[in-house]
């Protein structure tokens, strides 16, 4: 369980956090396979999140949703991940088990360490991990557009 933090966020940041909380609730009702598919699609073209960016997103989620400070780890981790994505970054989303006491748990990681969790990295055993997507160098034009451009230039 994450350590609840009493934070406030600026009014202009609240709508994004509330949207992320709503999306997190919807995603939490999906099967693990569908969650994996949705998150894999969402992570595209996002930079890896730093620990600070993930912590700021978690604080925003906790500020707008009182319930997420407690035992709703799946919804909290999904909402934080969605909020990070809305900001252009992606943390590593994990779901698995805590070793002692043995219980299912979901969390996010950034820079190789769990964000907002009282225990260190070895305390959790991930079963499903959605890391940031590998960075692919962006192409200036698609191959199809390059062929079409070349065809028109050859005329």
N, CA, C and O of each residue as an XYZ file, in Angstrom:
620
protein
N       0.846     -1.164      0.000
C       0.000      0.000      0.000
C       0.891      1.226      0.000
O       1.902      1.268      0.700
N       0.520      2.207     -0.774
C       1.287      3.444     -0.860
C       1.091      4.256      0.404
O       0.061      4.167      1.071
N       2.095      5.042      0.715
C       2.001      5.929      1.863
C       1.137      7.115      1.462
O       1.520      7.858      0.558
N      -0.032      7.329      2.108
C      -0.873      8.459      1.734
C      -0.176      9.771      2.049
O       0.402      9.950      3.121
N      -0.244     10.677      1.095
C       0.363     11.986      1.277
C      -0.718     13.036      1.112
O      -1.474     13.011      0.140
N      -0.790     13.945      2.047
C      -1.758     15.037      1.948
C      -1.152     16.126      1.073
O      -0.259     16.857      1.501
N      -1.642     16.225     -0.143
C      -1.128     17.233     -1.057
C      -2.287     17.969     -1.696
O      -3.414     17.476     -1.739
N      -1.997     19.126     -2.177
C      -2.951     19.858     -2.999
C      -2.248     20.163     -4.306
O      -1.026     20.295     -4.360
N      -3.032     20.272     -5.342
C      -2.457     20.597     -6.641
C      -3.148     21.849     -7.157
O      -4.275     22.142     -6.756
N      -2.496     22.583     -8.032
C      -3.124     23.780     -8.595
C      -4.423     23.433     -9.326
O      -4.572     22.345     -9.881
N      -5.346     24.377     -9.310
C      -6.664     24.158     -9.904
C      -6.573     23.762    -11.374
O      -7.349     22.923    -11.832
N      -5.649     24.343    -12.115
C      -5.559     24.048    -13.543
C      -5.062     22.635    -13.824
O      -5.227     22.144    -14.941
N      -4.458     21.967    -12.841
C      -3.999     20.589    -13.025
C      -5.035     19.557    -12.592
O      -4.890     18.370    -12.882
N      -6.076     20.004    -11.901
C      -7.088     19.077    -11.390
C      -7.869     18.352    -12.495
O      -8.099     17.149    -12.368
N      -8.288     19.034    -13.575
C      -9.058     18.298    -14.595
C      -8.310     17.096    -15.174
O      -8.901     16.031    -15.351
N      -7.037     17.253    -15.467
C      -6.263     16.130    -16.016
C      -6.187     14.985    -15.008
O      -6.313     13.818    -15.381
N      -5.983     15.314    -13.742
C      -5.912     14.276    -12.715
C      -7.260     13.575    -12.555
O      -7.308     12.357    -12.379
N      -8.347     14.333    -12.616
C      -9.676     13.725    -12.502
C      -9.985     12.825    -13.694
O     -10.585     11.762    -13.529
N      -9.584     13.239    -14.880
C      -9.774     12.393    -16.065
C      -8.971     11.102    -15.920
O      -9.471     10.019    -16.224
N      -7.736     11.216    -15.460
C      -6.894     10.026    -15.276
C      -7.504      9.081    -14.250
O      -7.456      7.864    -14.427
N      -8.078      9.625    -13.178
C      -8.727      8.788    -12.166
C      -9.924      8.058    -12.775
O     -10.128      6.873    -12.510
N     -10.711      8.756    -13.585
C     -11.851      8.110    -14.240
C     -11.422      7.015    -15.196
O     -12.022      5.940    -15.224
N     -10.388      7.282    -15.979
C      -9.877      6.267    -16.907
C      -9.310      5.081    -16.124
O      -9.487      3.931    -16.527
N      -8.634      5.353    -15.017
C      -8.103      4.279    -14.179
C      -9.198      3.378    -13.639
O      -9.030      2.160    -13.573
N     -10.316      3.972    -13.252
C     -11.448      3.173    -12.771
C     -11.991      2.268    -13.867
O     -12.286      1.097    -13.627
N     -12.122      2.813    -15.065
C     -12.637      2.014    -16.186
C     -11.666      0.879    -16.515
O     -12.084     -0.265    -16.692
N     -10.383      1.193    -16.596
C      -9.384      0.166    -16.921
C      -9.338     -0.937    -15.869
O      -9.095     -2.097    -16.202
N      -9.568     -0.594    -14.614
C      -9.491     -1.582    -13.537
C     -10.563     -2.661    -13.673
O     -10.425     -3.739    -13.095
N     -11.618     -2.390    -14.419
C     -12.681     -3.379    -14.604
C     -12.410     -4.322    -15.777
O     -13.180     -5.253    -16.012
N     -11.333     -4.089    -16.504
C     -10.991     -4.953    -17.632
C     -10.207     -6.169    -17.152
O      -9.693     -6.189    -16.034
N     -10.123     -7.170    -18.004
C      -9.316     -8.350    -17.688
C      -7.833     -7.976    -17.780
O      -7.484     -7.003    -18.448
N      -6.966     -8.734    -17.122
C      -5.529     -8.431    -17.205
C      -5.006     -8.398    -18.642
O      -4.151     -7.575    -18.971
N      -5.512     -9.284    -19.494
C      -5.077     -9.295    -20.890
C      -5.456     -7.992    -21.588
O      -4.651     -7.425    -22.327
N      -6.659     -7.525    -21.361
C      -7.090     -6.277    -22.004
C      -6.371     -5.066    -21.426
O      -6.061     -4.121    -22.151
N      -6.108     -5.092    -20.133
C      -5.327     -3.997    -19.538
C      -3.964     -3.935    -20.210
O      -3.479     -2.856    -20.548
N      -3.350     -5.097    -20.400
C      -2.035     -5.142    -21.045
C      -2.092     -4.576    -22.460
O      -1.208     -3.820    -22.862
N      -3.116     -4.934    -23.207
C      -3.251     -4.439    -24.581
C      -3.437     -2.923    -24.589
O      -2.773     -2.221    -25.352
N      -4.332     -2.419    -23.747
C      -4.594     -0.975    -23.710
C      -3.339     -0.212    -23.301
O      -2.995      0.791    -23.927
N      -2.657     -0.671    -22.267
C      -1.458      0.038    -21.809
C      -0.332     -0.040    -22.833
O       0.437      0.910    -22.977
N      -0.226     -1.147    -23.537
C       0.802     -1.265    -24.568
C       0.562     -0.262    -25.687
O       1.511      0.302    -26.233
N      -0.698     -0.039    -26.028
C      -1.019      0.961    -27.050
C      -0.762      2.369    -26.513
O      -0.205      3.212    -27.216
N      -1.163      2.619    -25.277
C      -1.007      3.962    -24.704
C       0.451      4.384    -24.543
O       0.756      5.574    -24.616
N       1.338      3.450    -24.331
C       2.728      3.810    -24.045
C       3.513      4.266    -25.270
O       4.627      4.773    -25.136
N       2.952      4.093    -26.451
C       3.675      4.431    -27.681
C       4.075      5.898    -27.707
O       3.302      6.779    -27.330
N       5.281      6.135    -28.153
C       5.835      7.476    -28.369
C       5.937      8.307    -27.091
O       5.981      9.535    -27.164
N       5.975      7.679    -25.945
C       6.146      8.403    -24.686
C       7.566      8.189    -24.181
O       8.121      7.096    -24.287
N       8.136      9.236    -23.638
C       9.474      9.146    -23.055
C       9.383      8.436    -21.702
O       8.339      8.497    -21.052
N      10.438      7.772    -21.272
C      10.419      7.159    -19.944
C      10.279      8.229    -18.859
O      10.916      9.280    -18.928
N       9.451      7.955    -17.871
C       9.233      8.909    -16.779
C      10.379      8.842    -15.783
O      10.908      7.767    -15.502
N      10.755      9.985    -15.259
C      11.726     10.023    -14.172
C      10.994      9.746    -12.863
O       9.765      9.775    -12.808
N      11.758      9.480    -11.823
C      11.150      9.228    -10.518
C      10.362     10.451    -10.061
O       9.272     10.314     -9.505
N      10.903     11.636    -10.290
C      10.218     12.867     -9.875
C       8.903     13.049    -10.631
O       7.890     13.396    -10.023
N       8.900     12.821    -11.940
C       7.675     12.966    -12.729
C       6.601     11.983    -12.268
O       5.428     12.344    -12.173
N       6.991     10.758    -11.985
C       6.030      9.758    -11.524
C       5.497     10.106    -10.136
O       4.317      9.898     -9.857
N       6.353     10.630     -9.271
C       5.919     11.028     -7.933
C       4.936     12.185     -7.992
O       3.948     12.198     -7.258
N       5.199     13.156     -8.860
C       4.286     14.292     -9.019
C       2.928     13.806     -9.527
O       1.892     14.280     -9.062
N       2.921     12.871    -10.469
C       1.661     12.327    -10.983
C       0.913     11.557     -9.895
O      -0.305     11.686     -9.770
N       1.628     10.767     -9.115
C       0.998     10.030     -8.021
C       0.395     10.989     -7.005
O      -0.723     10.771     -6.537
N       1.115     12.039     -6.660
C       0.594     13.030     -5.714
C      -0.676     13.688     -6.242
O      -1.603     13.947     -5.475
N      -0.724     13.959     -7.540
C      -1.918     14.569     -8.136
C      -3.105     13.609     -8.061
O      -4.220     14.026     -7.749
N      -2.872     12.338     -8.343
C      -3.950     11.342     -8.265
C      -4.453     11.228     -6.832
O      -5.662     11.171     -6.604
N      -3.548     11.194     -5.873
C      -3.953     11.095     -4.472
C      -4.666     12.355     -3.998
O      -5.507     12.287     -3.102
N      -4.341     13.502     -4.585
C      -4.973     14.758     -4.179
C      -6.425     14.844     -4.638
O      -7.251     15.451     -3.955
N      -6.748     14.248     -5.781
C      -8.119     14.359     -6.296
C      -8.989     13.155     -5.945
O     -10.206     13.214     -6.125
N      -8.411     12.080     -5.458
C      -9.193     10.896     -5.122
C      -8.797     10.387     -3.747
O      -7.705      9.852     -3.559
N      -9.686     10.559     -2.804
C      -9.418     10.155     -1.427
C      -9.277      8.640     -1.313
O      -8.459      8.155     -0.531
N     -10.058      7.890     -2.076
C     -10.035      6.429     -1.980
C      -8.703      5.826     -2.383
O      -8.316      4.786     -1.851
N      -7.999      6.446     -3.301
C      -6.788      5.842     -3.840
C      -5.619      5.865     -2.875
O      -4.592      5.245     -3.154
N      -5.733      6.552     -1.754
C      -4.671      6.528     -0.755
C      -4.648      5.232      0.022
O      -3.662      4.943      0.700
N      -5.703      4.445     -0.057
C      -5.818      3.214      0.710
C      -5.446      1.985     -0.076
O      -4.350      1.887     -0.628
N      -6.372      1.046     -0.123
C      -6.059     -0.271     -0.663
C      -6.337     -0.436     -2.148
O      -6.205     -1.548     -2.658
N      -6.711      0.599     -2.857
C      -7.045      0.498     -4.274
C      -5.795      0.650     -5.138
O      -5.672      1.605     -5.905
N      -4.883     -0.286     -5.006
C      -3.593     -0.154     -5.681
C      -3.711     -0.265     -7.202
O      -2.981      0.419     -7.919
N      -4.606     -1.104     -7.706
C      -4.743     -1.255     -9.154
C      -5.241      0.039     -9.780
O      -4.658      0.524    -10.750
N      -6.315      0.604     -9.232
C      -6.844      1.853     -9.759
C      -5.831      2.984     -9.628
O      -5.679      3.793    -10.543
N      -5.146      3.042     -8.503
C      -4.149      4.093     -8.260
C      -3.006      3.998     -9.267
O      -2.589      5.010     -9.830
N      -2.502      2.795     -9.492
C      -1.378      2.646    -10.421
C      -1.809      2.936    -11.858
O      -1.057      3.538    -12.623
N      -3.013      2.512    -12.222
C      -3.506      2.792    -13.577
C      -3.738      4.284    -13.783
O      -3.367      4.834    -14.820
N      -4.350      4.941    -12.800
C      -4.603      6.383    -12.916
C      -3.296      7.161    -12.993
O      -3.184      8.107    -13.773
N      -2.318      6.779    -12.201
C      -1.025      7.463    -12.227
C      -0.327      7.250    -13.561
O       0.283      8.173    -14.100
N      -0.413      6.044    -14.093
C       0.184      5.753    -15.392
C      -0.486      6.566    -16.493
O       0.194      7.117    -17.358
N      -1.810      6.645    -16.465
C      -2.544      7.424    -17.473
C      -2.192      8.904    -17.356
O      -2.008      9.576    -18.371
N      -2.096      9.417    -16.137
C      -1.736     10.829    -15.958
C      -0.319     11.096    -16.465
O      -0.068     12.125    -17.092
N       0.593     10.190    -16.201
C       1.949     10.343    -16.753
C       1.892     10.385    -18.274
O       2.571     11.196    -18.904
N       1.078      9.506    -18.865
C       0.985      9.485    -20.332
C       0.383     10.771    -20.874
O       0.787     11.243    -21.937
N      -0.574     11.339    -20.158
C      -1.153     12.615    -20.574
C      -0.102     13.722    -20.552
O      -0.239     14.731    -21.244
N       0.931     13.528    -19.766
C       2.026     14.495    -19.676
C       3.193     14.125    -20.586
O       4.232     14.785    -20.555
N       3.038     13.084    -21.393
C       4.048     12.734    -22.384
C       5.128     11.782    -21.927
O       6.099     11.554    -22.649
N       4.978     11.219    -20.735
C       5.973     10.272    -20.223
C       5.268      8.979    -19.821
O       4.043      8.933    -19.708
N       6.061      7.932    -19.608
C       5.506      6.628    -19.248
C       6.360      5.976    -18.171
O       7.552      5.752    -18.387
N       5.772      5.663    -17.003
C       6.506      4.884    -16.002
C       6.393      3.400    -16.340
O       5.661      3.028    -17.257
N       7.090      2.576    -15.628
C       6.920      1.136    -15.785
C       5.749      0.718    -14.910
O       5.797      0.863    -13.689
N       4.696      0.199    -15.534
C       3.517     -0.248    -14.781
C       3.694     -1.720    -14.466
O       4.015     -2.514    -15.350
N       3.490     -2.087    -13.218
C       3.697     -3.467    -12.779
C       2.500     -3.958    -11.984
O       1.866     -3.199    -11.251
N       2.209     -5.214    -12.140
C       1.266     -5.882    -11.256
C       1.863     -7.244    -10.932
O       2.469     -7.898    -11.781
N       1.677     -7.646     -9.701
C       2.270     -8.894     -9.257
C       1.885     -9.179     -7.825
O       0.723     -9.039     -7.443
N       2.862     -9.579     -7.034
C       2.589     -9.924     -5.639
C       3.610     -9.270     -4.721
O       4.752     -9.001     -5.095
N       3.145     -9.029     -3.506
C       4.042     -8.641     -2.422
C       4.483     -9.925     -1.750
O       3.698    -10.867     -1.635
N       5.723     -9.975     -1.305
C       6.219    -11.239     -0.758
C       5.753    -11.492      0.666
O       5.374    -12.619      0.985
N       5.766    -10.493      1.530
C       5.336    -10.714      2.914
C       4.597     -9.488      3.410
O       5.217     -8.427      3.492
N       3.375     -9.552      3.733
C       2.473    -10.693      3.564
C       2.134    -10.891      2.096
O       2.059     -9.936      1.323
N       1.935    -12.135      1.733
C       1.664    -12.475      0.336
C       0.295    -11.932     -0.059
O      -0.724    -12.321      0.511
N       0.279    -11.032     -1.039
C      -0.966    -10.437     -1.512
C      -0.730     -9.852     -2.901
O       0.379     -9.424     -3.223
N      -1.779     -9.839     -3.716
C      -1.673     -9.224     -5.043
C      -1.466     -7.722     -4.880
O      -1.988     -7.109     -3.949
N      -0.697     -7.136     -5.798
C      -0.405     -5.708     -5.696
C      -0.089     -5.153     -7.083
O       0.420     -5.864     -7.950
N      -0.398     -3.878     -7.275
C      -0.059     -3.176     -8.516
C       0.661     -1.897     -8.132
O       0.307     -1.253     -7.145
N       1.674     -1.525     -8.910
C       2.472     -0.347     -8.597
C       3.122      0.169     -9.867
O       3.067     -0.474    -10.915
N       3.738      1.337     -9.759
C       4.518      1.861    -10.878
C       5.956      2.008    -10.420
O       6.242      2.166     -9.233
N       6.850      1.952    -11.391
C       8.271      2.141    -11.124
C       8.820      3.192    -12.067
O       8.356      3.343    -13.197
N       9.802      3.905    -11.588
C      10.531      4.861    -12.420
C      11.976      4.847    -11.951
O      12.252      4.766    -10.754
N      12.876      4.925    -12.889
C      14.305      4.853    -12.582
C      14.641      3.600    -11.777
O      15.550      3.621    -10.948
N      13.907      2.501    -12.020
C      14.207      1.225    -11.394
C      13.727      1.045     -9.975
O      14.073      0.046     -9.344
N      12.941      1.974     -9.440
C      12.449      1.814     -8.074
C      10.955      2.104     -7.989
O      10.437      2.943     -8.725
N      10.264      1.405     -7.085
C       8.827      1.627     -6.934
C       8.543      3.059     -6.477
O       9.264      3.612     -5.647
N       7.494      3.642     -7.024
C       7.129      5.024     -6.705
C       6.012      5.019     -5.666
O       4.968      4.399     -5.868
N       6.241      5.710     -4.557
C       5.224      5.849     -3.523
C       4.998      4.605     -2.694
O       3.988      4.510     -1.997
N       5.893      3.667     -2.747
C       5.758      2.431     -1.983
C       6.755      2.445     -0.831
O       7.900      2.861     -1.009
N       6.334      1.994      0.347
C       7.241      2.048      1.499
C       8.398      1.054      1.429
O       9.427      1.265      2.071
N       8.246     -0.028      0.660
C       9.301     -1.032      0.576
C      10.152     -0.808     -0.661
O       9.766     -0.097     -1.589
N      11.316     -1.432     -0.647
C      12.254     -1.299     -1.749
C      11.913     -2.204     -2.920
O      10.893     -2.892     -2.908
N      12.779     -2.200     -3.941
C      12.504     -2.941     -5.173
C      12.372     -4.455     -5.002
O      11.578     -5.060     -5.722
N      13.093     -5.092     -4.102
C      13.050     -6.542     -3.972
C      11.827     -7.077     -3.249
O      11.638     -8.292     -3.185
N      11.008     -6.220     -2.715
C       9.847     -6.629     -1.929
C       8.687     -7.087     -2.806
O       7.804     -7.803     -2.334
N       8.677     -6.689     -4.065
C       7.581     -6.997     -4.980
C       8.067     -7.934     -6.076
O       9.199     -7.822     -6.545
N       7.203     -8.856     -6.479
C       7.503     -9.775     -7.574
C       6.532     -9.481     -8.719
O       5.353     -9.821     -8.628
N       7.011     -8.858     -9.790
C       6.104     -8.517    -10.891
C       5.713     -9.740    -11.719
O       6.529    -10.628    -11.969
N       4.452     -9.765    -12.135
C       3.959    -10.798    -13.040
C       3.661    -10.213    -14.415
O       3.913    -10.858    -15.433
N       3.130     -9.007    -14.450
C       2.892     -8.286    -15.703
C       3.621     -6.956    -15.601
O       3.431     -6.213    -14.638
N       4.450     -6.656    -16.584
C       5.226     -5.413    -16.595
C       5.031     -4.740    -17.949
O       5.205     -5.365    -18.996
N       4.667     -3.463    -17.917
C       4.535     -2.672    -19.147
C       5.540     -1.522    -19.047
O       5.213     -0.462    -18.514
N       6.758     -1.722    -19.554
C       7.774     -0.661    -19.478
C       7.550      0.380    -20.571
O       6.705      0.188    -21.446
N       8.297      1.476    -20.525
C       8.212      2.446    -21.633
C       8.586      1.764    -22.940
O       9.404      0.844    -22.960
N       7.986      2.217    -24.022
C       8.278      1.606    -25.318
C       9.695      1.956    -25.739
O      10.196      3.032    -25.415
N      10.341      1.048    -26.460
C      11.685      1.350    -26.939
C      11.632      2.546    -27.877
O      10.724      2.668    -28.700
N      12.602      3.409    -27.744
C      12.627      4.620    -28.565
C      13.035      4.259    -29.981
O      14.110      3.707    -30.214
N      12.168      4.576    -30.910
C      12.437      4.370    -32.323
C      12.701      5.737    -32.918
O      11.902      6.653    -32.719
N      13.798      5.906    -33.644
C      14.048      7.225    -34.213
C      12.915      7.623    -35.143
O      12.535      6.848    -36.021
N      12.373      8.813    -34.964
C      11.250      9.220    -35.802
C      11.678      9.442    -37.241
O      12.753      9.977    -37.509
N      10.828      9.026    -38.156
C      11.076      9.258    -39.574
C      10.434     10.580    -39.948
O       9.381     10.946    -39.426
N      11.066     11.272    -40.835
C      10.493     12.543    -41.249
C       9.256     12.327    -42.106
O       8.297     13.094    -42.024
N       9.278     11.301    -42.914
C       8.133     10.968    -43.753
C       7.976      9.461    -43.795
O       8.949      8.718    -43.662
N       6.757      9.023    -43.978
C       6.542      7.596    -44.137
C       7.085      7.161    -45.501
O       7.262      7.982    -46.402
N       7.338      5.890    -45.634
C       7.868      5.382    -46.905
C       6.882      5.626    -48.043
O       7.278      5.946    -49.164
N       5.617      5.474    -47.749
C       4.612      5.699    -48.790
C       4.636      7.151    -49.254
O       4.579      7.426    -50.452
N       4.721      8.070    -48.310
C       4.776      9.484    -48.689
C       6.052      9.796    -49.455
O       6.042     10.624    -50.365
N       7.154      9.139    -49.094
C       8.396      9.360    -49.827
C       8.262      8.889    -51.272
O       8.719      9.570    -52.189
N       7.634      7.722    -51.482
C       7.435      7.220    -52.844
C       6.527      8.139    -53.639
O       6.800      8.433    -54.803
N       5.440      8.598    -53.011
C       4.529      9.503    -53.711
C       5.221     10.810    -54.063
O       5.040     11.336    -55.162
N       6.008     11.335    -53.141
C       6.735     12.578    -53.416
C       7.715     12.382    -54.557
O       7.834     13.238    -55.435
N       8.414     11.261    -54.547
C       9.385     10.987    -55.595
C       8.693     10.835    -56.944
O       9.205     11.296    -57.965
N       7.537     10.193    -56.949
C       6.794     10.005    -58.186
C       6.384     11.351    -58.784
O       6.479     11.552    -59.994
N       5.932     12.264    -57.940
C       5.519     13.579    -58.442
C       6.718     14.429    -58.851
O       6.604     15.265    -59.747
N       7.851     14.228    -58.211
C       9.048     14.973    -58.586
C       9.614     14.483    -59.913
O      10.222     15.253    -60.657
N       9.412     13.186    -60.210
C       9.931     12.615    -61.454
C       9.136     13.056    -62.677
O       9.621     12.888    -63.796
N       7.970     13.597    -62.518
C       7.141     14.004    -63.666
C       7.684     15.192    -64.362
O       7.101     15.654    -65.343
